Structures are given as C-alpha cells and as structure tokens.
C-alpha cells in the first residue's frame, strides 16, 4: 500500500481483510502492527487465527512482555490507556511501530455502543504519525464521510478502496404474522437445521428475547444477561445451535456454520439489518435472512418518535422501500455499495420477491402442460 496513510478499505465478508496485516507478518516484512478491535470476543478470535498461521502475536497486557510479538491486539479503551501509550512510545523510539489497524471500524457509526464514549480521543490514533488503516465490510457510501470525520480524518485526504460487499449466497425474504402464535410457528418451521448448522434470532427488545426463549426453549443473550460470556462462548464453540439475541450481538460473531438469521420486527436502520444478516453464510454456502413483520406495523410517527433527525427519516424511508413489493437485494446493493438498483441476477440466490416474479412466467406454461396432459388422458 506504498505507505499511504490513512487508508479506508471496504471489502466484502471473507475477502481476506485480516490478510492485509497477517500476510506481511508471516513473511517478517513488518515491525509491530497494532490492531484495535471493538470487542473482546474479536480480540480472541484474531489472536487464535494469527497463532494458527504461526504469527508471533499477543493481546496487550502491561504485565507480560511483548518483545517478540509482530501483531499486538487491543481494544480502544486499552489503546488509550497510559500503559499502552508507554508501550507505543517505546515502539516509536526504536522505530518498530509499523501500522495501526482499526478493525471493524463501522462500529463507530453505532450510536448505542458504549465504545463511542472514547470517540473524542480517537485523534490520538492519528497523532501517532504512522500508517493508519481502517477495515470494514459494512459502510454505506452515505456514511463514509461521517465515519472519517468521527476519526478526525479528512475524507479528501484518505485513500479509499471500495469493493462490492453484496452477499450473493444469502436469500432475503419477508414473512408476515398476525399474532404471537404465528411468530412461534414460523420460527419453528424455518429452523430446519442440520446437526452442524446454527441460527441467530434477533429481537428489538430484551423482553421479546426472553419471551421467545421461554416459549421456544432456545438460549438467550443480551447486554446485561447473567453469564452472557459463557452463553456466547458456547455458541461460538458450536455447543448452542440456536441463539435468541438483541442488537447487542450485532458484532463479534464469526461462525461459518450460521445458516439462518431471523429478525422479529423492523430493524432500527437498514445498516443494522445488513450488519446482522451478514453473520450468515460466512463460508459462502447458501443461507437465509428472514424478516418477520406484523400485519399492522407501527406508523411512521410511532417509529420515529417526536424529534427524528434527517438520518432517522432517511433510514425509515429506505426500510419501507426494502419491505415493499420490490427486489430486496436491489435496495441493499444501492444502500450499501451505491450500485444501480437492479433485480437479482443469475449469479445470486434470488430474494423472495424475485423468486415470485420468476415463477409467474411459468404459470401459463404449467397450465398449458396440464391441459395437454388432460387431453391425452381423455384421448
């Protein structure tokens, strides 16, 4: 990357974002690379992968020596602490600091994350005068400049690499329910999983999550849930097949065996929906993203509240377009990548709308074949 800085790379899931810092480390071509992760679960996941590749790596710990580590993983909170600042200064003095990577940088856009309380100090990352690389698989063009300014970076001076982040192996669909009993029935009907497959069910509230868990008997995870770390660990280890959760589990889940994502109710933003459905099919195998909606959805005024921002209104309107009679993928591609809205193409798994539209072409032919068949029988 020719030592250009800063760099923003928007690359699709499974495109090898982590290889950008892992591969040079395996060849011994770099000094020390600092990788900032938003969640502790991601730290452990990245460390495990690096160890598997034989890369000298560690999670920062002020009490443990890091002399041989080429990759050092840390959270933002730790990065901004005094111990880590002393470590960084030592690397700079000895000219060993090579890169600073902010992984999953899109989390900065999530207004609900406590992570955001440290945004005011992110300028300290830029002040390190070393190459800064931002990595993400989810960043709508509309929010690109906002993210960079949130990191105190000039969008006009940032080198941006953007690839198509569409998920061609996911089938997007919508189902409508009248009553709670319909929700239970639909979910149980959709969860036709093989022994090795997993599923995530997202709800809008903790109360919904707890109720579903009680009725369906599946494990539940939310932000202040007792023993939540144990529950997440068991899911990530494949010991829990179906997990009911809230948006608190939008990040930090990288399981190739997740085959189904179900959302109960409208997402707050299409961005959140894209991020959460992106947990499915990370092995590029066919997967399903199902949105369950009430027959009588909340009104616009109820959904937006008394003082909506322009962003709130935009997100509400784009979600309404997504759930209307149109290609789901076309809306997502336009929103996430700025692409021209086109219906599902041959090389992707068709959404429910496009599958239905396609089937309409066959109905006259099926009727004709049935007529001919009856004629032969009559003859």
Secondary structure, DSSP 8 states (H G I E B T S, - for coil): -TT-SSEEEE--TTS-TTHHHHHHHHTT--SEEEEEESSHHHHHHHHHHHHHTT--EEE--TTS--TT-SEEEEEHHHHTSHHHHHHHHHHHHTT-EEEEEETTGGGGG-TT-GGGGGGGGTHHHHTT-SEEEEEES---GGGHHHHHHHTT--GGGSEEEE-----TTEEEEEEEESSHHHHHHHHHHH----TT-EEEEEESSHHHHHHHHHHH--EEE-TT-TTHHHHHHHHHTTS-SEEEE-GGGSSS---TTEEEEEEES--S-HHHHHHHHTTS-TTSS-EEEEEEEESS---HHHHH-SS--HHHHHHHHHHHHHTSSS-HHHHHHHHHH--------TTS---HHHHHHHHHHHHHHHHHHHHHHHHHHH-
